[in-house]
Structure formats: C-alpha cells, structure tokens
Amino acid sequence: MIHLTWRERETVKKVKCVHTDAKKYIVNNALTSGKIYDVKNETEEFYYIIDNTGKVGGFYKEYFQNVD
C-alpha cells in the first residue's frame, strides 16, 4: 500500500521533463516540457511524480532527464 503515502514521502530525486511527445498516451495535459518534477518513487520503467494535476502519476522515463 505504498501508493497511499507517496505524496508525503521524501523526494528521491529531481527530473526535468524534456518532451511530451507520447506515441500512445496523452501526457501533455499532465506534464510540461522544461519543468522540474520531484520523483516520489522509481521503477525500472517509470518515475512516479506529482504531476500538473496535483496527483501522483507514473510516467515513462523517456520523458525526463536527471537534474544534478
């Protein structure tokens, strides 16, 4: 039930959205190119971030680059 506390969890790292050109899904409503997001959880394929809607969402890592 880890997903119930993601909003309150410590930020793992920060990532910058580099594009919103999705092949299969519409992500430009939830992400903004150039904006930096806090990663709350990470898997091999996804970052779980608080997106523009204010909710935690899982997005493919291909939309982001790490911020130092």
Beta strands, then each sheet from edge to edge (+ up, - down):
strand 1: 13-17
strand 2: 36-42
strand 3: 46-50
strand 4: 56-60
strand 5: 64-66
sheet 1: 4+ 3- 2+ 1- 5+
end
